[in-house]
Every structure is written in C-alpha cells, then in structure tokens.
Amino acid sequence: MTRVEWTYTAETSRLLRALALAAFGAIGGLFVLVGALATFVVASSLLAGEFAVLAVLLAFGLLGARRLATHAALARSERGLPAFLSARELLAASVGWAVFLGALLALDVPSEIVYACILVAVFGCLPVAAALRSEGYADTNAGAFEVNDHGGPLSAVDRVSRYDLGPVAVLWIRYHDGAGGASAPRLLGVPAERADSAQAALESSGAGPPERDRNPTITRTLYAFAVGSFALAAAFAYFAANETGDAAFLGGYVAVFVALFGTMFAWLGYVEG
C-alpha cells in the first residue's frame, strides 16, 4: 500500500446532492413564492385599473431582477454555487419548496413554523453536506495525507473511528494530543468500498507524534469568546422567555445562533489546546 485516494462529493454522491438541493431549494422557494405573490398583485392591479401600483411594482421588480442576476452570476463563479446543480434541478427544488411553503400558509400555519422549516433545511443540510464531503489521499510512503486541501503527517493521527451509513462510511480522525490544529481534517465521508483502505492508510504510521508549539493565549482567548457568547445567548433566551409573539420568536432564534458561535469558539479552544 503506497497511496490511497478517495472522492466523496456532490458530483459522485446522491446523498450530498440531495442535501445541497434541499438547502438551495429552500432559498429559491422563497423567491418563487414572492414572485408568485407579486404576479398575483400585478394581475389584480391590472384588472382594477391601478396602474400606479403596477408602475411601482414594476420598478421594484426590475431592481430585484438586476440584483438577482448579479448574485446568480457571482454564484456561478469559481468559489460560488457549484456547477453540478443544473438550472432544471434548482428550479424543480425551488418550485417544490414554494408549493410546500404556500400550502403551510394556506393552512394558517404560524409563520414561525414556516421560517423554522427554511432555517432547518438551510442550516441543517448544508453543514452536514460540508462535513461529509471529502476528496483527498493518504500516502504511506511519504507519511502524509491531505483532505480538502488540508492535511499533515500521518504520524499526527492517533486513531480513526469508522461509522458505516449505507453507501458511505464516516471516518472520524483523532490526533495525538497537541498534534492536530483547528484546520486539521476530522470528520469526512468516504465511499464504503474505499473505507477499509483509507482507514488503514490513515492509521499506518508507527512514528511518534510531531511536536507542536502551543500558544496558551490563543486558547484562553477562544474560551473567553465562548463564555461571552454563551452569556449573551443566555440573555437573549431570558428575553425570549419573558416576551410573547414575534419578539419571543426573534429572541429565541438569536439565542440559538449565538450559542452556535459559542460552541464553535469552545471547539476551537479545545483543538488548539
């Protein structure tokens, strides 16, 4: 065994492709729903002879179309929306989400639940897809590995845990104390047929772990940010608990997002320590 390569991306995985479509479709569904409502208002204005309203809507529509076209062009750039998602797939996912959201609104479902569905789809599917996506190699002769343009020496790897999920195996790379930094790959998806060889290659090194200079100030700073974030999240949660309606809803969402940042800072402090 010298070099083991693997690729698990949305181009090769139906699961990652479905997660990406679900997230981008939720965003596109909002545009489709707003466009349908705008079309309804324009048609009603034309039938009622309210051409002034039509002119205002047309002006905003042109501005919005120009901005949307700009964002679409940027999304198709080198680091933007991946080209493997065709326009037909995105349109189908967006229309499907628009129909679903429209049905919820027609059934008088609270708007908070509608927003929650979109947020769960976007902030649930995209992180999972990003965490599982991996493309890299492990070279036992060179004693090095690389995953998604990040890597290091195989001697830094302590052990690799494996979890089989049908056609994909999730590998959790654990490093020797102080050997792995914040950018070191930790969780990655590998096609099931390549999982055995990839795990064996990652665990192949018998050399001692490399030394790494630690900076306690960075660790303490990250933990301080984590504590501050959790304190701010607790304050917003207290605010939400004592309010009602939209204010409580907004306070709860802010508390959740700030707590996520606190968790991120705590994790970075842990891996840097």
Buried (B, 14 or more C-beta within 10 A) or exposed (E): EEEBBBBBBBEEBEBBBBBBBBBBBBBBBBBBBEBBEBEEBBEEBEEEEBEEBBEEBEEEBEEBEEEEEEEEEEEEEEEEBBEEBEEEBBEBBBBBBBBBBBEBBEEEEEEBEBEEBBBEBBBBBBEBBEEBBBBBBBBBEEBBBBBBEEBBBBBBBBEBEEEEEEEBBBBEBEBBEBBBBEEBBBBBBBBBEBBEBBBBBBBBBEEEBEEBEEEEEBBEBBBEBBBBBBEBBBBBBEBBEEBEEEEBBBBBBBBBBBBBBBBBBBBBBEBBB
